[in-house]
Amino acid sequence: MLKTVSASAIALAAALTVWAPLTYAQSAPPVEIAPADAPIITDQDFESALPDLDDAPNEDTLVPGLPPQTAETDDLVTETVAETLPDIPPATDDALTEPLPSLADFDKAPPPAVVATADEQAPEIAYDTTLNGLKDLNLEKTFWDLSALKEGKGKAANAVMLRARLKQDEVLALRVLKAEGYYDATVVTSMENEPNQPGRVRATLTVAPGTPYRLDEIVITAGPTTPPNLIRDALPLKTGDTLIADRVVAAEASVSLKLPENGYPFAEVGARDILLDNTTYTADYTLPVETGPRARIRKFTTEGRQAFGVDHIETIARFGEDDLYDSRMVDDLRQALVATNLFRAVSVEPVRTNAPAPDGTEYVDILVRQQTGRPRKLAADVGFSTGQGVLLKGSWINRNWRPPEGALIVETTLGSNEQTLGVSLRHSNYRKRDLTRLISTELARSDYDTYEAQGLRLGYSLSRSSTPIWQKRWTWSAGVELSAIRLNSKLDKMLGDSWINYYTADMPLKLARDVTDDLLNPTKGFRASIETTPQVSLSGLFGNNIKNQFDVSTYRQVNDQTILAARFRVGSIVGSDYVDVPLTTRFYAGGGGSVRGFGYQELGPRDVSNTPTGGLSLIEMAFEARYRFKNILDGNLGIVPFIDAGQVYQDKVPGFDDIRFGIGIGARYYTNFGPIRIDIATPISRRDGESPVSLYVGIGQAF
């Protein structure tokens, strides 16, 4: 107690020593300072100053305005409270009187969450969106393509979600404007209830684009180049252009491409610097470029798990030693290596050597990193058509049986009317880029309405062909084939089962032009080819002849979903009369790759038994509209109505009379390896012996 009081007294004394001189400085007598250890007030004086709590307060100590407290006043207060408060019944909840549970028994798990049922969920907010200020700038479509409000489709769970989307679109609008050079743009947003539409809100974005910034000074910091203006010419920016982000990025990408294409394999484009002036609305643009040395090719090197060595890489490459480095040629080599289908991974890159070339450039080596893939491949293909039946094709390939790129191929065909077994050795990039050598042998048996044949064929050819990875504009092939065929026409079989043996030498030649955009599913461009095959009889049973055929197809894209396609084919066999041309050499029409609506080889001249016998001339036409649905099966389903026409003639020149028509409809399912095709067709003005309905199933378009 003494310690506490002393502390209080010290505090009070401290206050007095501060304030007393200010208040009494002029009249107070000198202050006598007590010794440091003397108490400021004694305990006896302090206790005597305390009031007696047992004594009733007298009237002098009462608060003014209140009567003195007596027994009567106590009764009055009690009565007043009793009249004012209602009767409160005693507590009846037993839980209030129960003892609290012990901490050891307390359940620390939170109570289960209360999940609202479908009937209790808060109602969604429906909203409309208004955008002002971007239409005149042609930026509305760009904004709506990325808009969070539009993605919400006019519904939000609550106002917080709606405001978040509105804020996101506000930031989006500013980004879109800045990308177009409007760096001082402002966007004001608001949310208002739609009048007379409870629960519906209108979200509004109002854009003030301001003045667009334009390029003023354009500075390139780089070392000297050859030619001197290489970088500046590759940068398609000029003073006065609006500062549009896409154009700037595209211009810098152009520099990144042009330098390696002109001998600078190690060029690097640095980070741009743009200084804006908001008084003149102009921008100063600075681009640093590190060109690196100008380089020439010294040699090829390779590492990794190799499919072939440097010699074959040099054969494939379109460039060689001492050529100026060109990234386009390096990319071309990489694509050609991928097209071999021998690698799991392959890369081509320049390696700096620091070795000077005679013209002042620097030598680089071209490093090819190889990781071979699985060399063997097993594949199968199935198709069906009325008249030809089921056709199952299978193949086994060892892609690198005779390195480099010597593939051993075993193929077989099992069909209702045709069976074959073939073995071939194919050398790709044979002694020259894109040149293919094929040595083949095939055993075949066929049984059609026209004839039955058994044969052996040996072939040798050189060709330049397209692949799905490497589609070429010009292709060609030339070769020689020796055939031994045992043939029996159906009429001869009816008369006495007479078999005739034919021995021939054929020299097929083909030249083709392809300017379409896709090998398996073209949408634009055209294809044209011409084939000629001189045929010489080695047995003297028939005359020599030349079989000629011309094909052309064209494609036009009407819109994103519709493609129109048309095909025309004409053929003629000259040199021999009709009876001197073997049945296997003649022209036939009808089937999935010919005139749909008719069975396989169903069109053309017929014998007395109403069996097609083929002809010396041919004409075919086809037209189809390929429509692809957008919202069915992820856009992979299509429909194709079509009409085909054609005829086969005994004469060497097509007569263009008695043209037969087939009409039908097809379905397409588009895959990454080409469309799966199902066509159903019927002939117009069907005749005896012709199928009423024909069905065709296969992979790839009809043409």
C-alpha positions, 0 to 999 in steps of 0.5 A: 500500500505504501509503495503504491501511494508513494508512487502516486504522490511522486507523480503528483509532485512531479506535476506540481513542480511543473505547473506551480512555478507557472501559476504562482511564480509572482506571489508564492513564498520560496519553496522549502525542499524536503530531504530526498528520503523524507515522505511527501505525506505521512501514512497517518495523514493519508488515512485520516483523509479517507471517508468512513464508508460505514457513515451515511452521506450527509446532505452536503455530499449528495449530488445536486438535484437528487433527494437524499436516500432513505428507506422510503426512497428505497421502497419507492424504487423497488415499487417502480421497478416492479411496475415497469418490468414484466414478470420473468419466469425462472429459467427452465432450460436444463442445459443452463444449469448443467456443468460445462464439459471437460476440455478432454471431452471437447469435440474439436471437429468443426460442425458440418457445412450447411449446403444449400439445396437447389431450391435454396441457391441464390438466384443468378444475376442476368446482365447485358453489356454495353461497350462504347468507344471501340467501334470507330477504331475497329477494335470491337471484335478483338475486345469481344473475342477476349471478353470475360463478360461475353464468355459469361454469356450474360449470367453471373452467380452474384454481383461480386463475380459480375464486378470482377468480370467488369474489372477484367474487361476494363484492363482488357480494353486498356491493353487492346488500346495500348496495343494499337498505340493509345497509351493515354486511354481511359476506361470508365465502368458502371453497373446499373439495374435495368429499369422494370427488369428485376434481377437484371443489370447492365454493365457498361464500359465507356472508352476514351482512347485519346491520341495515338502515339506515332514513331518519331526517331528510329535508332538501330545500334548494331555493328556493320553488316554486309550489305550495309543496310541489311538490318534497316531494310529488314525492319519495316518501320518508318517515322510517322507509323502508329506505334502498334505492338503487333507491327513492332513485334513483327518487324523485329521478327523480320530482323531475326529471320533476315540476319540468319538468312544472309550469313549471320547464324548467331545474330540476336535481337535485344530488348527494344527501348521506347521513349514516349513524349506525351506532349507531342504524342510521339515515340522514339524507338531504339533496337539493339542488335548483336549480329555476331560473325558472318559465316560460311559452311566448313563441314558437316558433323553428326553425333548421337544414335545414328541412322546414317553417316555424314556422307548421306547427310551431304547427299540430302543437304541442298548446300555444301562447303564454302556456301554462305550460311543460310538458315532456310537451307538449314531448315530445309535439311532438317525437314528432309531428315524428318521426312525419312521417318527414321528418327525419334528426334533430329536437330540441325544447328550451326557450331562456331569454330572461330576459324577465319575464311579467306573472304573475312567471314568465319567458318561454322560447322553444321552439327546434326544430332540424331536419335533413331526411332524404331525402324520397323513398322506394321500397318493395315488398311481396310476398304469396301466397295460394291462390286469389289467387295472387302479389301484389306491391305497390310504391310511390314516395313523395315525402313533402314534394312540397307542403310542409308534409307534402304527399306524392305517392304512386304505388302499383301492384299486380301480382298473378295476379288483380289489377292496379292503378295509383293516384296520390294526394296526402296532406296530413298534419296538414292544418290541424289536428294528426293530421288527414289529407286524401287525394285519390286516383285509381285504375285497377284490373282484377281477374279472380276466379272470381266476376267480372271487373271493370275500373274507375276510382275517384276519392276524397276523404277526411279521417281520423285514423289510427294510425302505427307511431310514433304509435298512437292510441286512437281513429281515424276516417275519412270520405270520398266515392268516385266509381266507374265499373266495367265488370263481367262475372260468370263466369256472364254470360260463359259465356252470352254475354260480357255486360258491364255498366257501373256508376256509383256514389257511395259515402260510407265512414265508419269509427270504431275503438277500439284499446287494444292495446300494439302496432300490428303485433304486439299482445300484450294489449288489444282492437281494435274498429271499425264501418264503414258505407258508403252507396252510391248508384247513378248509373246506375239499374241497381240500388237504393241500399244501405248496407253495414255491418261490425263487427270486434273482436279481442282479445289475451291474454298467457298467459306470456312465450312464448304469446299467445292471439288471437281475432277476430269479424266480422259484416256486413250489406247493407241497402236492396236485394235480393240481385240489385240489389247489384253483385257488387263490393259484396257480401260474400265470405269465404275467404283469408288475411285471412278464413277460412283453409283456403279459397281467396280468396272461396271461401265463400258462395252459388254459381251453377249453375256452382258459382262463388261469387256473394257475399252480403248478410251475413257472419260470421267467427271466428278463434282462434289461439295464438301461441307464440314460441321462446326459444332458436331464431334469437335468439327471433325464430321462432314457431309459430301453430296456428289454427282459423277459421270463417265463412260468407256468406249471401244474406239480409241477416241472417246465419243462423249455420247451415252454418258452415264451419271451417278448421284449420291451422298457421303460422310467424312470423319476427319482425323490427323492422318486423313478423312475416313470416307463413306459414300453411298450412290445410285446410278441414274436411269439404271440398266440391267446388270447394274447395281441399284445402290453402291457403297464405298468405304476408305481413307482419304477423299475420293479425289 
